[in-house]
């Protein structure tokens, strides 16, 4: 029940037994992945098959990685992430094909209520502590590059073919084929064929 509420973007209890078990499984798998030598490709792929089951062909991550659940994010084919890729997938996260992430990128679906009476820690009758939170989905279209230290917040859609500059915090939708950067991240301009490096070299 709490899992269904979580994925639907409703207030839910993350201390729920089912959710706690899923997070523990993901963290154990991530720890195994992070402690496996990078030349042991067969073992790394076997771990990823459990940790991130919805992963297209050729998608791979440079350890270390950190996933809240792993099973609620979907990657297309030929995606990749550099060191310290962090995914808080407590709402569906959908990634297209050929999306690359620089070091220290974070996809953060969780949200916390604005009103403290909903956000603050509570105590059950058995004296256990818990709190309520919610989440919003994230979508990143195909052919995007997110440079180092980019954070994408819940509820954001990044259109296909975008480049997000280093250190950006993406709090609102970014239209397709945009060069965007900043905190908060804003569109600088559209990416066009004039940005092709081969064309620039041919003109010199």
N, C-alpha and C positions, 0 to 999 in steps of 0.2 A: 504493500500500500504506500509506504513512504517513498519507495523507488519510483512508482508511477507518478506521485505528486512532484517529486524532484524533476523528473524528465518533462513534466508538463509545465514547469515554471511556477509551481505553487509553493507556498511555505511548507517546509518539511523538516523532519527531525533527522539530522545527519548521524545521530547516535543509534539509529535503527540497526537491529542485529544484522539484517541482510546487507545493508549498505556498509556497515563496519567490516563485514567479512569480505566484501568485494574490494574495499580499499586495502585491507591487509594483504589480500592476494596480489593486488597490483604492486604494492610496495615491496613485497618479497621478490616478485618477478623482476622489478626494476633493479633491485639490489643485485640479483644474480646477473642481470645484463651488464650493469655497471662494473661488476667484478670479473667479467669475462674478457680475455685478451681479444683485441680487435682483429687478430689474424685467425681467430676461431670462428669463421663466418658461419659455419653450419650450426654451431651452438647458439650464436647470436640470433640467427633467423628462427631457430626453434623456440627460443624464449619470446621473441617478438610475436610469433604466431599465437602464443597464449596471451601475452600482455596487450597486444593491439591486433585483435583478430580481424578487424575491418580495414585491411591495409592492402593497397594495390601493388602490383608487380614492381619490383625495383625500389620500393620505398624503404629507406634505411636511416638510422639515427646514430650520430656519434655520441658515445657515452661521455658523461653521465646523463641519464634522462630521469624524469620524474612524472608519474601519472597518478591522478587521483583514482581513476577507475580503469582507463585504457579501453574498456569495452564500449564506451559511449562516444568515441571519436572515430570518424571514417576518413581515411586517406585515399586519394586516387593513386595513380601509378607514378613512379619516378619522382617521388617527393624525398626531401632530405632535410635534416636538421643538424646543425653544428652543436658544440658542447653546451650542456646545461639547458636542454629543452624541457620546459615545464608545462604540463597540460592539466588543468583543473576541469575535467570533463563531467561536471555534475549536471549538465544539460547537453543535448546533442551538439557536437562540433563536427562540421563537414568541411573537408579540405579537398580541393580539386586536384587535377594532375599537374605535375611539374611545378610544385610549390616548394621553395627552399627557404629555410630559416637560418639566420645567422646565430652566433653564440648568444646564450642567455635570453632567448625569446620565451615569452610566457603567453599562453592562451588561458584566460581567466574567466570562466563562465559564472562563478559564484557571485551572488549579490547579497547584501544585508539590508534589512528594513531601515528606513530613515528614522522611524520613531523608536526611541529606546525601549519602550514598553514591549515592543515586538522583538527587538534585537538582543536585549540583555540576557545573560545566562539565567536559567531557571533551575529549580531543585524539585526532583520528583519526591513522591512520598517515601521512597526507599533511600532518600538522601543522595541519589545520583544526580550529577549536573548535566544539563543539556541546553541547547539553544535552538532556535528556528532560523532557517535561512531559505533563500530561493536562488534560482539561477536563470540565465537567459542564454539562448543558443548563439553560436558563432558560426559564420559561414565565410570561407575564403575561396574565391574562384581560382580556376586554373591559371598557370603561368605567372604566379606572383612571386616576388622576392621580398621577404621581410628581413631587413638588415639587423645587426646586432642590437641586443637590449630593447627590442620592441615588445610592448605589452598590448595585447588585444583584449578589450573588456567584453563582458557579456552583452548580448544584444546587437553586436556589430556584424555587418556584412561588408566584406571587402570584395569588390568586383574583380573580374578576371584581368590579368595583365598589369597589375599594379606593382609599384615599388614603394615600400614604406621605409623611410630613412631611419638611420640608427638612433636609438634612444626615444623613439616615438611612443606615445601612449594613445592608442586608438580607441576613442570613446564614442564615435559616431560613424555611420556608414561612409565608405569611400567608393565613388563610382569607378567603373571599369577603366583601365588604361590610364590611371592617374599616378603621378609622382606626388607623394604626400609625406609630410614630416612634421614633427613638433609635438609639444605637450600643452594642450591637446593637439592631436594630429590633424593637420589641415591640408587640403589639396593645394599644391604649388602650381602645377600645370598638367596638361595632358601629355602622355607619351605618344610620339608619332614616329613615322618611318624616318624622319630626319635624325632620330637618335640612334639609328643603326651605325655601329662602329665601322663596319666594312664600307659603307657609303662614305663616311668621313675620311677613311684612309684612301679611298679611291680618288677623292677630290684633291688630295694634297700632292 
